[in-house]
Amino acid sequence: MPSFERILVFIVGPTGVGKSAVALRLAEARGGEIISCDSMQVYRGFDIGTDKPSPEDRARVPHHLIDVADAGTQFNAADFAARALEAITAIRGRGRLPLVVGGTGLYFKALEGGLFPGPGRDEAVRLALDAEAQINGPERLWERLAAVDPEYAARTGRRDRVRIIRALEIHVLTGRPLSDHFRQTKSRLQDEDLIKIGLDRPRADLYRRIEERVDRMFERGLIEETRALLARGVPDSAAPFKALGYKHVLRVLRGEFGPAEAAALTKIDTRHFAKRQMTWFRKTADVRWINPDETDPAEILDAGLGTA
């Protein structure tokens, strides 16, 4: 068996493409464990709408970073990167191969490229900036950002309130532009041998799989799961309720329309989301893109391991 001391596998691609099934097969065949790179599967209790691996699959292969946060907490990319690095170390300590699998591009970027350490949120600064945005519009805040950090402003939309406020917050708290922090951030994976496998399918095939997946969610009890979460006191404003699987179900429970329309809208939203994911991942360097129905992902993995 090859040494996995410096090997790290990324499996990326759009929702519904089959990442989980491929990762499960590879992990079983090559002695691996799976680290979920999904911003919504981290939340406890949100199972059907985030399409978490089944208990049977999780018994077959150890999975990490699933069910690690309560719905009332805000789990972010920095949290993911820190926890993923811990999981990678632990998996290697067992002599096994870590596979990072999912569709949250920002989390992959945080893990591979690193995130600068701080500062944390400052509610007073944020409230002041948010109030200014409400009065004058986010474009005026963007102009402020362009004056203090033209490099980052050039990569940020004029109405991207969240990123603009965070960048200005960093400048207020540190006296330095966010782009400077990014330049000085070092990747914790710079000495790793990364094997990046991207899964893609013809659009018609992917959309068919997405529609089947949404139908399965509703058949498995997505509406009932959502109702139970609300009954337990989880507010409908909680972060995981922003996952595609729950957005329109909440509207069903408010009486705005029925399950059939909710399923149809969820399919449309998921198709659009898959397109955005592919736009992100296509910009990621060194990904070997394959159709898993035509090319065995194990061939790509074995070539990277030097065992082909």
C-alpha positions, -999 to +999 in steps of 0.1 A: +000+000+000+014+034-009+023+060+018-005+087+022+017+110+042+015+139+018-014+128-005-047+147-003-076+140-027-102+166-037-133+154-054-153+184-067-182+191-090-218+204-091-246+191-069-262+159-082-232+148-103-224+118-081-195+129-059-206+110-028-210+077-046-176+081-063-159+090-031-174+061-013-161+036-038-127+052-039-124+053-001-134+017+003-111+005-025-080+026-014-083+027+024-096+063+027-119+084+048-142+112+036-141+148+047-174+165+037-169+199+021-205+210+022-215+242+040-249+228+050-242+192+059-223+205+090-256+213+107-273+187+130-308+177+122-308+190+086-305+156+069-329+152+040-327+187+026-289+186+026-288+150+012-264+138+038-248+103+033-270+076+048-262+059+081-253+028+061-228+047+039-213+064+069-209+030+085-191+017+055-166+045+054-158+071+081-171+106+073-160+138+089-174+173+092-210+161+091-233+171+121-207+192+138-227+224+143-260+235+158-285+253+136-281+285+157-244+288+151-227+303+120-202+279+106-179+295+081-150+288+057-124+295+084-142+270+107-142+244+079-105+249+071-094+245+107-116+214+113-106+198+080-069+202+087-075+185+121-094+156+103-066+153+077-040+149+104-061+123+123-069+103+091-032+101+082-024+091+118-044+060+111-024+054+079-054+061+057-061+084+027-081+117+032-106+125+005-122+160+007-155+158-011-182+183-019-195+213-038-188+243-016-161+261-036-153+287-010-145+259+016-121+242-009-105+276-015-101+282+022-085+248+028-062+250-002-052+286-002-055+295+035-074+322+053-057+350+072-062+346+110-086+373+120-098+397+131-132+384+141-165+401+137-170+435+153-207+441+156-204+478+163-184+484+131-207+461+111-238+478+123-224+513+114-214+501+079-247+483+074-266+515+084-246+535+060-254+510+032-291+512+040-290+550+038-267+556+009-267+522-009-239+496-011-224+515-041-213+543-018-196+518+005-179+503-025-165+537-034-150+539+001-136+505-004-121+515-038-103+544-020-086+522+006-083+489-012-086+493-050-073+459-056-100+441-037-127+465-048-119+456-085-128+420-077-160+429-058-194+438-072-206+473-064-237+458-047-220+429-029-229+443+005-215+413+025-180+413+010-178+451+009-187+454+046-163+427+056-134+443+037-141+477+052-145+461+086-110+446+082-096+479+072-111+497+102-099+471+127-064+465+113-056+497+094-046+476+064-065+466+033-079+431+029-058+425-002-026+429+019-038+403+043-045+379+015-010+384+000+006+375+033-016+344+039+002+311+034-014+279+025-012+250+050-012+226+020+017+241+000+038+210+006+010+185-002+006+163-032-029+173-043-050+151-065-080+170-078-107+150-095-136+170-110-169+152-120-190+165-148-218+152-170-237+164-201-262+190-190-293+170-198-280+141-178-270+163-148-304+180-148-322+147-149-302+135-119-310+168-101-347+164-107-346+128-095-327+139-064-353+166-055-381+141-060-364+117-036-361+144-010-398+151-010-406+114-010-384+108+020-402+134+040-385+168+035-417+186+044-421+166+076-384+171+085-388+209+081-420+209+102-402+189+130-372+213+130-395+243+134-414+225+161-381+220+180-376+257+181-352+262+152-361+296+137-368+298+100-340+324+098-314+298+109-285+295+084-292+259+073-328+268+063-311+287+035-301+254+019-319+248-014-339+219+000-356+240+026-362+274+010-395+266-007-407+240+018-408+268+044-432+286+020-454+255+018-457+255+056-466+291+054-495+282+031-481+301+001-483+271-023-483+233-024-456+206-024-457+202-062-448+238-068-422+237-041-405+207-058-406+224-092-391+256-078-364+236-059-354+219-092-351+252-110-330+267-081-308+236-079-301+237-117-290+273-114-269+265-084-251+237-103-243+261-131-227+285-106-208+257-090-193+247-123-184+283-131-164+284-098-147+250-101-138+256-138-115+283-125-098+260-100-063+250-112-051+214-118-085+197-117-087+166-139-123+167-152-140+134-161-175+120-167-176+092-141-197+071-165-169+072-191-137+073-171-130+053-139-120+079-112-098+052-097-075+055-127-070+092-119-064+085-083-040+056-089-020+077-114-016+104-087-007+078-061+019+064-085+003+030-084-012+030-119 
